[in-house]
Amino acid sequence: MPAIVTPLSVAQVDAFRDGDEGVFEQLVRTRFDALVERASARLGTDAPAAPRVAMSVLMDAWTDRERFLTPDAIEDYLDEQLPHRCADEMRRRASLHRFEKHEGVQVTAASTKVGMTAAEAWDDIERRLHVSAEELAEHREESRKLARRHAREHVDSVASRRIPVGLLVVGAVLLVAVVFGLRWMDQGSAELALTNALQSDDVRSLRAAPGQRGSITLLDESTAQLGAGSTLRIPRSFGQDLRGVHLDGSGHFVVAQGQALPFQVRVRNSAIVVTGTDFSVRAYPDEPEVLVTVREGSVRVQPLLKENASHALEAGDALAIAADGTVRTPSAAELALAFSWVDGELILENVALNSALEKLKLWHNLDAQLDDPTLGDRPVSARLTLESSGQALDALTRAAGVVVDYEGEQMVLRDTLVKPNSARNNR
């Protein structure tokens, strides 16, 4: 039988929001085991990574602690983050496997201890919380020195050997191949570094909940606008050695120009690579395809599945990418529905009422049910503002030929030919 977990009190939530590590410790010790169990069920063959996932979810909660106003908000956040982190972990491991296959090397992925207890998890998390910037910089410098020393020792050992003259010609030929090979390996290593950074425990997660939109200016002066129900993951080292983000949901990006590194947006099985442009991406986890459209400049859609070719998009171009990497050109109606939110409205063109209600719930957090399920197939064409949920609901009901009624607190939409309960009750 699962353990009964006592929710945090309102006072504890306030303290947690203010950075109280004691409350965070209680959260870790009481939620870790349950998160590991649920993560194991989702990860399947990758279940040994469940403790790592659980710790990542809890660290996300600490990073985003200022957003929590109620005990339920924390529990909802943990429930929402777990599947995202499990998906991230499976993508990370798939990327490592692909790298091993193509590079012919074996990569040992950092992982937490299998069978880790909640107490051990807290000890590990507490150590991470108290690593100073100076200690982190010192650790990185020591790593660089160690790498340079190993390289120098290798060069010295090779230089001390006599090389037969007959091999010099072969060496000159091989040198050309090595130079080009190193460039290719550098590119692969950079891709792997970004993959690992996006899956690391200290990645920043920004989320726009249903009914909300958000925006952020990144360290390189690029801007990202998030649609409702979307999550953007940003590496802690963004702008230094890495310039990439990961998106679940919908996002609009205006990328700063004149930077040495290209900008990447990772989505599922693809990377959108740009140097300076204005483009939008839609990649909700429950939708079958990723949609990309370019307003200005150009982008390259690079499948992470190596056997699929990349695709160059110019201003005005759009692309839909399926899970297996196949692509097609989306219709104008699909693009209007997917990206009109960037301009503050939802454009519905001949959309089934059921689908329109899903959009209303996502973008305005309004939950409306149909009195008659057969109404769900009724086609709707309308323009819904994102600035006012009342105006959006009014426009949708007029376009669909339905009226708003209530059964208790539940909003119900009825055909205009059927009088609502409130009207009947007023007789």
C-alpha positions as CSV (number, residue, x, y, z in Angstrom):
1,M,0.0,0.0,0.0
2,P,1.4,3.4,-0.9
3,A,2.4,5.6,2.0
4,I,0.1,8.4,2.9
5,V,1.8,11.7,2.4
6,T,0.8,14.7,4.4
7,P,0.6,17.9,2.3
8,L,2.7,20.9,3.3
9,S,0.9,23.6,5.2
10,V,0.3,27.0,3.8
11,A,2.9,28.4,6.2
12,Q,5.4,25.8,4.9
13,V,4.7,26.7,1.3
14,D,5.4,30.4,2.1
15,A,8.7,29.4,3.8
16,F,9.6,27.1,0.9
17,R,8.9,30.0,-1.5
18,D,11.3,32.1,0.5
19,G,14.1,29.5,0.2
20,D,13.7,27.5,3.5
21,E,15.9,24.4,3.0
22,G,14.2,22.7,5.9
23,V,10.9,22.6,4.1
24,F,12.7,21.5,1.0
25,E,14.3,18.6,2.9
26,Q,10.9,17.5,4.1
27,L,9.6,17.6,0.6
28,V,12.5,15.5,-0.7
29,R,12.2,12.9,2.1
30,T,8.5,12.5,1.8
31,R,8.1,12.6,-2.0
32,F,11.3,10.9,-3.3
33,D,10.2,7.3,-3.0
34,A,6.9,7.8,-4.6
35,L,8.5,9.8,-7.5
36,V,11.0,7.0,-8.0
37,E,8.3,4.4,-8.1
38,R,6.2,6.3,-10.7
39,A,9.3,7.2,-12.8
40,S,10.3,3.5,-12.9
41,A,6.9,2.6,-14.3
42,R,7.3,5.1,-17.0
43,L,10.9,4.5,-17.9
44,G,10.6,0.7,-18.5
45,T,14.0,-0.7,-19.5
46,D,15.5,2.7,-18.4
47,A,14.1,2.2,-14.8
48,P,17.6,2.3,-13.2
49,A,17.6,6.1,-14.0
50,A,14.4,6.6,-11.9
51,P,16.3,8.1,-8.9
52,R,18.0,10.5,-11.2
53,V,14.6,11.6,-12.6
54,A,13.0,11.9,-9.2
55,M,15.9,14.2,-8.0
56,S,15.6,16.3,-11.2
57,V,11.9,16.8,-10.5
58,L,12.5,17.9,-6.9
59,M,15.4,20.2,-8.0
60,D,13.0,21.7,-10.6
61,A,10.6,22.4,-7.8
62,W,13.3,24.2,-5.8
63,T,14.4,26.2,-8.8
64,D,10.8,27.3,-9.5
65,R,9.8,27.7,-5.8
66,E,8.7,31.3,-6.1
67,R,5.7,30.3,-8.2
68,F,4.0,28.2,-5.6
69,L,1.2,29.8,-3.6
70,T,-0.6,26.7,-2.3
71,P,0.2,23.2,-1.2
72,D,-1.8,21.8,-4.1
73,A,0.3,23.9,-6.5
74,I,3.5,22.0,-5.4
75,E,1.8,18.6,-5.8
76,D,0.4,19.5,-9.2
77,Y,3.9,20.7,-10.3
78,L,5.5,17.4,-9.3
79,D,2.8,15.5,-11.1
80,E,3.3,17.6,-14.3
81,Q,7.1,17.6,-14.2
82,L,7.6,13.8,-13.8
83,P,6.4,12.8,-17.3
84,H,8.5,15.6,-18.8
85,R,11.6,14.5,-17.0
86,C,11.0,10.8,-17.8
87,A,10.7,11.8,-21.5
88,D,13.9,13.8,-21.2
89,E,15.8,10.9,-19.7
90,M,14.7,8.5,-22.4
91,R,15.7,11.0,-25.1
92,R,19.0,11.6,-23.4
93,R,19.8,7.8,-23.3
94,A,18.6,7.4,-26.9
95,S,21.0,10.2,-27.9
96,L,23.9,8.5,-26.0
97,H,23.2,5.2,-27.7
98,R,23.1,6.9,-31.2
99,F,26.4,8.7,-30.3
100,E,28.0,5.4,-29.3
101,K,26.9,3.7,-32.5
102,H,28.2,6.4,-34.8
103,E,31.4,7.3,-32.9
104,G,32.3,3.7,-32.1
105,V,32.8,4.5,-28.4
106,Q,31.1,3.7,-25.2
107,V,29.9,6.6,-23.1
108,T,29.3,6.1,-19.4
109,A,26.2,8.2,-18.5
110,A,26.3,9.8,-15.1
111,S,23.5,8.4,-12.9
112,T,22.4,8.3,-9.4
113,K,22.7,5.3,-7.2
114,V,20.3,2.4,-8.0
115,G,18.2,1.8,-4.9
116,M,19.0,5.2,-3.5
117,T,17.0,6.1,-0.3
118,A,15.3,9.4,0.3
119,A,17.9,10.3,2.9
120,E,20.7,9.6,0.4
121,A,18.9,11.7,-2.1
122,W,18.7,14.6,0.3
123,D,22.4,14.3,1.2
124,D,23.2,14.5,-2.6
125,I,20.8,17.4,-3.2
126,E,22.1,19.3,-0.1
127,R,25.7,19.0,-1.4
128,R,24.6,20.5,-4.8
129,L,22.8,23.4,-3.1
130,H,26.0,24.4,-1.3
131,V,28.5,24.2,-4.1
132,S,29.9,27.7,-4.5
133,A,30.6,29.4,-7.8
134,E,34.3,29.4,-6.8
135,E,34.3,25.6,-6.2
136,L,32.5,25.0,-9.5
137,A,35.0,27.1,-11.4
138,E,37.9,25.4,-9.6
139,H,36.5,22.0,-10.5
140,R,36.2,23.0,-14.2
141,E,39.7,24.4,-14.2
142,E,41.1,21.2,-12.7
143,S,39.3,19.2,-15.4
144,R,40.8,21.3,-18.1
145,K,44.3,21.0,-16.6
146,L,44.0,17.3,-16.4
147,A,42.9,17.0,-20.0
148,R,45.8,19.2,-21.1
149,R,48.3,17.2,-19.0
150,H,47.1,13.9,-20.6
151,A,47.3,15.4,-24.0
152,R,50.9,16.7,-23.3
153,E,51.9,13.3,-21.9
154,H,50.6,11.6,-25.0
155,V,52.4,13.9,-27.4
156,D,55.7,13.5,-25.4
157,S,55.4,9.8,-25.5
158,V,54.9,9.8,-29.2
159,A,57.7,12.3,-29.9
160,S,60.2,10.1,-27.9
161,R,59.7,7.2,-30.4
162,R,61.7,6.8,-33.6
163,I,59.3,7.0,-36.6
164,P,60.4,5.0,-39.7
165,V,60.9,7.3,-42.7
166,G,58.6,5.0,-44.7
167,L,55.7,5.9,-42.5
168,L,56.0,9.7,-42.9
169,V,54.3,9.7,-46.3
170,V,51.4,7.6,-44.8
171,G,51.3,10.0,-41.9
172,A,51.0,13.0,-44.1
173,V,48.0,11.4,-45.9
174,L,46.4,10.4,-42.6
175,L,46.9,13.9,-41.2
176,V,44.4,15.3,-43.8
177,A,41.8,12.6,-42.8
178,V,42.4,13.3,-39.1
179,V,41.8,17.0,-39.5
180,F,38.5,16.5,-41.2
181,G,37.6,13.7,-38.8
182,L,38.3,15.9,-35.8
183,R,36.1,18.6,-37.1
184,W,33.3,16.0,-37.6
185,M,33.9,14.7,-34.1
186,D,33.9,18.2,-32.6
187,Q,30.5,18.7,-34.1
188,G,29.3,15.4,-32.7
189,S,30.8,16.2,-29.3
190,A,29.1,19.7,-29.3
191,E,25.7,18.0,-30.0
192,L,26.3,15.5,-27.2
193,A,27.3,18.3,-24.9
194,L,24.1,20.2,-25.6
195,T,22.1,17.0,-25.2
196,N,23.6,16.3,-21.8
197,A,23.2,19.9,-20.7
198,L,19.5,19.9,-21.5
199,Q,19.1,16.7,-19.4
200,S,21.2,17.7,-16.5
201,D,19.9,18.2,-13.0
202,D,20.6,21.9,-13.0
203,V,18.7,22.8,-16.2
204,R,16.3,25.7,-15.8
205,S,12.6,24.9,-16.6
206,L,10.2,27.7,-17.5
207,R,6.6,26.8,-17.8
208,A,3.5,28.6,-19.0
209,A,0.5,26.9,-17.5
210,P,-2.9,26.4,-19.3
211,G,-4.5,29.8,-19.7
212,Q,-1.1,31.6,-19.5
213,R,1.6,32.8,-21.8
214,G,5.1,33.9,-21.0
215,S,8.2,35.4,-22.5
216,I,11.9,35.6,-21.6
217,T,15.0,37.3,-22.9
218,L,17.9,34.9,-22.9
219,L,21.5,35.8,-22.1
220,D,22.4,36.3,-25.8
221,E,19.5,38.8,-26.2
222,S,17.4,36.3,-28.1
223,T,13.7,36.3,-27.0
224,A,11.4,33.3,-26.5
225,Q,7.6,33.7,-26.2
226,L,5.9,30.6,-24.7
227,G,2.3,29.5,-25.5
228,A,-0.1,28.1,-23.0
229,G,0.8,24.7,-21.6
230,S,4.4,24.9,-22.7
231,T,7.8,24.2,-21.1
232,L,11.2,25.7,-22.1
233,R,14.4,24.1,-20.7
234,I,17.5,26.3,-20.7
235,P,21.0,24.9,-19.7
236,R,22.7,26.7,-16.9
237,S,25.7,27.3,-19.2
238,F,23.6,28.9,-22.0
239,G,25.5,31.6,-23.8
240,Q,28.9,30.4,-22.6
241,D,29.7,27.1,-24.3
242,L,26.2,26.2,-25.4
243,R,23.4,28.0,-27.2
244,G,20.4,25.8,-27.2
245,V,17.1,25.2,-25.5
246,H,14.5,22.4,-25.4
247,L,10.8,23.1,-26.1
248,D,7.6,21.1,-25.2
249,G,4.6,23.0,-26.4
250,S,4.5,26.1,-28.6
251,G,7.1,28.8,-28.8
252,H,8.0,31.9,-30.9
253,F,11.7,32.8,-31.1
254,V,13.5,35.9,-32.3
255,V,17.2,35.0,-32.4
256,A,19.9,37.5,-31.8
257,Q,22.4,37.8,-34.7
258,G,26.1,38.2,-34.8
259,Q,26.9,35.3,-32.4
260,A,29.7,32.8,-32.9
261,L,27.5,29.8,-32.0
262,P,24.4,28.9,-33.8
263,F,21.1,28.8,-31.8
264,Q,19.2,25.5,-31.5
265,V,15.7,24.7,-30.4
266,R,15.5,20.9,-29.6
267,V,12.0,19.4,-30.1
268,R,11.5,15.6,-29.8
269,N,13.4,14.1,-32.7
270,S,14.7,17.3,-34.4
271,A,16.8,20.3,-33.8
272,I,16.0,23.7,-35.4
273,V,19.3,25.4,-36.0
274,V,19.6,29.1,-36.8
275,T,22.0,32.0,-36.7
276,G,19.5,34.9,-36.6
277,T,15.9,34.7,-37.5
278,D,12.2,34.9,-36.5
279,F,10.4,31.6,-36.3
280,S,7.8,29.6,-34.4
281,V,7.6,25.9,-33.3
282,R,4.7,23.8,-32.1
283,A,5.6,20.5,-30.4
284,Y,3.0,19.5,-27.8
285,P,3.6,16.0,-26.4
286,D,0.1,14.8,-27.3
287,E,0.3,15.9,-30.9
288,P,1.6,13.6,-33.7
289,E,3.8,16.2,-35.5
290,V,6.1,19.0,-34.9
291,L,5.3,22.2,-36.9
292,V,7.9,24.8,-37.8
293,T,7.2,28.1,-39.6
294,V,9.7,30.9,-40.5
295,R,8.7,34.6,-40.6
296,E,12.1,36.1,-41.3
297,G,15.6,34.8,-42.1
298,S,16.1,31.0,-42.5
299,V,16.5,27.9,-40.4
300,R,17.7,24.3,-40.8
301,V,15.6,21.5,-39.4
302,Q,18.1,18.8,-38.5
303,P,16.6,15.4,-37.5
304,L,18.4,13.8,-34.6
305,L,17.9,10.5,-36.4
306,K,21.1,10.6,-38.5
307,E,19.6,8.7,-41.4
308,N,17.2,11.5,-42.2
309,A,18.3,14.5,-44.2
310,S,18.1,18.1,-43.0
311,H,15.7,20.6,-44.4
312,A,16.3,24.3,-45.1
313,L,13.4,26.7,-44.6
314,E,13.3,30.3,-45.8
315,A,11.0,33.1,-44.8
316,G,7.4,32.1,-45.4
317,D,8.2,28.3,-45.4
318,A,6.7,25.8,-43.0
319,L,7.3,22.1,-42.3
320,A,5.5,19.3,-40.4
321,I,7.8,16.6,-39.0
322,A,6.4,13.2,-37.9
323,A,7.8,10.9,-35.2
324,D,9.7,8.8,-37.8
325,G,11.3,11.9,-39.4
326,T,9.1,12.1,-42.5
327,V,8.1,15.6,-43.4
328,R,5.3,17.4,-45.3
329,T,4.1,20.9,-46.0
330,P,1.2,21.9,-43.6
331,S,-1.9,23.6,-44.8
332,A,-2.6,27.2,-44.3
333,A,-5.5,26.3,-41.9
334,E,-3.2,24.2,-39.8
335,L,-0.6,27.0,-39.5
336,A,-3.3,29.5,-38.6
337,L,-4.5,27.3,-35.8
338,A,-1.0,26.5,-34.6
339,F,0.6,29.9,-34.6
340,S,-2.0,32.7,-34.6
341,W,-1.5,32.9,-30.8
342,V,1.7,34.7,-31.5
343,D,-0.4,37.7,-32.7
344,G,-2.9,37.4,-29.7
345,E,-5.7,35.3,-31.2
346,L,-6.7,31.8,-32.2
347,I,-7.9,31.5,-35.8
348,L,-10.2,28.5,-36.2
349,E,-11.1,27.5,-39.8
350,N,-13.6,24.7,-40.2
351,V,-12.5,23.1,-36.9
352,A,-14.7,20.5,-35.1
353,L,-16.3,22.0,-32.0
354,N,-14.7,19.3,-29.8
355,S,-11.3,20.5,-31.0
356,A,-12.2,24.1,-30.6
357,L,-13.2,23.4,-26.9
358,E,-9.8,21.8,-26.4
359,K,-8.1,25.0,-27.6
360,L,-10.4,27.1,-25.3
361,K,-9.3,25.0,-22.3
362,L,-5.6,25.2,-23.2
363,W,-5.5,28.9,-24.0
364,H,-8.1,30.3,-21.6
365,N,-8.3,27.4,-19.0
366,L,-12.1,27.3,-19.6
367,D,-13.6,23.8,-19.2
368,A,-16.9,23.5,-21.1
369,Q,-18.8,20.3,-21.8
370,L,-21.4,19.6,-24.5
371,D,-24.9,18.7,-23.5
372,D,-25.2,16.7,-26.7
373,P,-22.0,14.7,-27.7
374,T,-23.1,14.8,-31.4
375,L,-22.5,18.6,-31.4
376,G,-18.7,17.8,-31.1
377,D,-18.5,17.2,-34.9
378,R,-20.1,20.5,-35.8
379,P,-17.6,22.6,-37.8
380,V,-16.6,26.0,-36.4
381,S,-14.8,29.0,-38.0
382,A,-14.0,31.9,-35.7
383,R,-11.4,34.2,-34.4
384,L,-10.9,34.0,-30.6
385,T,-9.0,36.7,-28.8
386,L,-6.4,35.6,-26.2
387,E,-6.9,38.8,-24.2
388,S,-10.4,38.1,-22.8
389,S,-11.7,34.6,-22.0
390,G,-15.3,36.0,-21.9
391,Q,-15.0,37.5,-25.4
392,A,-13.4,34.3,-26.7
393,L,-16.2,32.2,-25.3
394,D,-18.8,34.6,-26.7
395,A,-17.3,34.4,-30.2
396,L,-17.0,30.6,-30.1
397,T,-20.6,30.1,-28.9
398,R,-22.0,32.4,-31.6
399,A,-19.9,30.7,-34.3
400,A,-21.0,27.2,-33.1
401,G,-24.7,28.0,-32.6
402,V,-24.6,27.1,-28.9
403,V,-25.5,28.8,-25.7
404,V,-23.8,28.6,-22.3
405,D,-25.6,27.0,-19.4
406,Y,-24.4,25.6,-16.0
407,E,-25.0,22.3,-14.2
408,G,-23.8,23.2,-10.7
409,E,-20.4,24.7,-11.4
410,Q,-19.8,22.8,-14.6
411,M,-20.2,24.9,-17.8
412,V,-22.4,23.2,-20.4
413,L,-22.9,24.2,-24.0
414,R,-26.3,23.5,-25.5
415,D,-27.7,23.8,-29.0
416,T,-29.5,27.1,-29.5
417,L,-32.7,25.1,-30.3
418,V,-32.7,23.8,-26.7
419,K,-33.6,26.2,-24.0
420,P,-31.0,26.3,-21.1
421,N,-31.9,25.1,-17.6
422,S,-31.6,28.7,-16.3
423,A,-34.3,29.8,-18.7
424,R,-36.6,26.9,-17.9
425,N,-36.1,27.5,-14.1
426,N,-37.1,31.2,-14.5
427,R,-40.6,30.3,-15.7
